[in-house]
Amino acid sequence: MRKLSGRSHRRIRPARKKILGSEELARHFDVEVKNLESHLKGENIPYHKDSKGDLWASVLATGLT
């Protein structure tokens, strides 16, 4: 048998993620926008709050419909 080179090995790709804004996140987690920040903190989900007060977070694309 011939030995395979390093390039022909199968690569494991990272999970696909999508960045969602406040309204999309609220729909995704089924919470109200006003309760979204406390929900993200409670679930220990990293997020970003911009200068307008909008929240942004990454979620796995497989969980989106």
Backbone as numpy.savetxt, mean C-alpha at the origin, in Angstrom:
# Nx Ny Nz CAx CAy CAz Cx Cy Cz
24.17 -32.95 -16.70 23.35 -31.77 -16.70 24.22 -30.52 -16.70
23.68 -29.53 -17.34 24.39 -28.27 -17.43 23.98 -27.35 -16.28
24.92 -26.67 -15.70 24.64 -25.76 -14.59 24.05 -24.46 -15.15
23.01 -23.98 -14.50 22.38 -22.74 -14.93 23.19 -21.54 -14.45
23.27 -20.54 -15.30 23.97 -19.32 -14.88 23.08 -18.54 -13.91
23.63 -17.57 -13.24 22.90 -16.77 -12.28 21.76 -16.00 -12.89
21.89 -15.65 -14.16 20.86 -14.83 -14.80 19.58 -15.60 -15.10
19.67 -16.87 -15.27 18.49 -17.63 -15.66 17.64 -18.09 -14.47
18.08 -17.78 -13.26 17.29 -18.14 -12.09 16.05 -17.26 -12.03
15.02 -17.81 -11.50 13.77 -17.08 -11.38 13.88 -16.01 -10.30
13.46 -14.81 -10.63 13.52 -13.72 -9.67 12.19 -13.63 -8.92
12.28 -13.31 -7.65 11.08 -13.08 -6.86 10.83 -11.58 -6.89
9.68 -11.21 -7.38 9.36 -9.79 -7.49 8.60 -9.34 -6.26
8.85 -8.10 -5.85 8.11 -7.59 -4.69 6.63 -7.40 -5.03
5.81 -7.44 -4.01 4.37 -7.27 -4.21 4.09 -5.88 -4.79
3.12 -5.82 -5.68 2.76 -4.53 -6.27 1.93 -3.72 -5.27
2.27 -2.44 -5.18 1.58 -1.55 -4.27 1.01 -0.38 -5.06
-0.02 0.21 -4.51 -0.63 1.38 -5.11 -0.77 2.44 -4.02
-0.49 3.69 -4.37 -0.62 4.79 -3.43 -2.02 5.37 -3.55
-2.71 5.46 -2.41 -4.08 5.96 -2.38 -4.16 7.23 -1.55
-5.06 8.12 -1.94 -5.32 9.34 -1.18 -6.38 9.10 -0.12
-6.72 10.15 0.60 -7.65 10.05 1.74 -8.97 9.39 1.38
-9.61 9.87 0.33 -10.93 9.34 -0.03 -10.86 7.87 -0.43
-9.84 7.52 -1.21 -9.69 6.13 -1.65 -9.36 5.23 -0.47
-8.51 5.72 0.43 -8.15 4.94 1.62 -9.38 4.70 2.51
-10.19 5.74 2.67 -11.39 5.60 3.49 -12.33 4.54 2.91
-12.49 4.54 1.59 -13.33 3.52 0.95 -12.71 2.13 1.11
-11.38 2.05 0.91 -10.68 0.77 0.99 -10.83 0.14 2.38
-10.67 0.95 3.42 -10.75 0.44 4.79 -12.15 0.54 5.38
-13.09 1.06 4.61 -14.48 1.19 5.03 -14.62 1.99 6.33
-13.99 3.15 6.34 -14.10 4.09 7.46 -14.41 5.47 6.89
-14.85 6.37 7.75 -15.08 7.75 7.33 -13.75 8.47 7.24
-13.68 9.48 6.36 -12.43 10.23 6.15 -11.97 10.86 7.45
-12.91 11.36 8.27 -12.53 12.00 9.53 -11.91 11.02 10.53
-12.19 9.73 10.39 -11.64 8.71 11.29 -10.46 7.95 10.68
-10.06 8.35 9.48 -9.04 7.60 8.75 -7.68 7.62 9.44
-7.23 8.79 9.89 -5.91 8.87 10.51 -5.82 7.99 11.76
-6.84 8.01 12.59 -6.81 7.17 13.80 -6.85 5.69 13.43
-7.55 5.34 12.34 -7.59 3.95 11.88 -6.20 3.50 11.41
-5.54 4.36 10.62 -4.20 4.02 10.13 -3.22 3.87 11.29
-3.30 4.76 12.27 -2.43 4.65 13.45 -2.72 3.37 14.22
-4.01 3.07 14.40 -4.41 1.87 15.15 -3.96 0.58 14.48
-3.94 0.56 13.15 -3.52 -0.62 12.40 -2.02 -0.62 12.11
-1.33 0.42 12.59 0.12 0.56 12.40 0.50 0.58 10.90
-0.30 1.31 10.12 -0.06 1.45 8.68 0.67 2.76 8.44
1.86 2.72 7.82 2.59 3.97 7.56 1.83 4.84 6.56
1.80 6.14 6.82 1.10 7.07 5.95 1.83 8.40 5.95
1.43 9.27 5.02 1.99 10.60 4.92 0.84 11.60 4.95
1.02 12.67 5.69 0.03 13.74 5.73 0.65 14.96 5.07
0.06 15.43 3.96 0.64 16.55 3.24 0.22 17.89 3.85
0.69 18.98 3.26 0.45 20.32 3.81 -1.03 20.70 3.77
-1.82 20.06 2.94 -3.26 20.32 2.87 -4.04 19.49 3.89
-3.36 18.56 4.54 -4.02 17.69 5.50 -4.51 16.39 4.91
-4.24 16.17 3.61 -4.64 14.91 2.97 -3.69 13.80 3.38
-4.25 12.60 3.53 -3.45 11.43 3.90 -3.15 10.60 2.67
-1.97 10.01 2.63 -1.53 9.15 1.54 -0.89 7.91 2.13
-1.20 6.74 1.57 -0.60 5.49 2.06 -0.55 4.49 0.92
0.36 3.53 1.04 0.48 2.46 0.06 -0.28 1.24 0.54
-1.00 0.62 -0.37 -1.70 -0.64 -0.08 -1.36 -1.64 -1.18
-1.48 -2.92 -0.86 -1.21 -3.94 -1.88 -2.27 -3.86 -2.97
-1.82 -3.89 -4.21 -2.73 -3.77 -5.34 -3.65 -4.98 -5.44
-3.24 -6.13 -4.90 -4.08 -7.32 -4.97 -5.32 -7.19 -4.12
-5.27 -6.33 -3.09 -6.42 -6.13 -2.23 -7.43 -5.15 -2.80
-7.11 -4.50 -3.91 -8.02 -3.54 -4.53 -8.92 -4.21 -5.52
-10.12 -3.72 -5.62 -11.07 -4.25 -6.61 -11.57 -3.17 -7.51
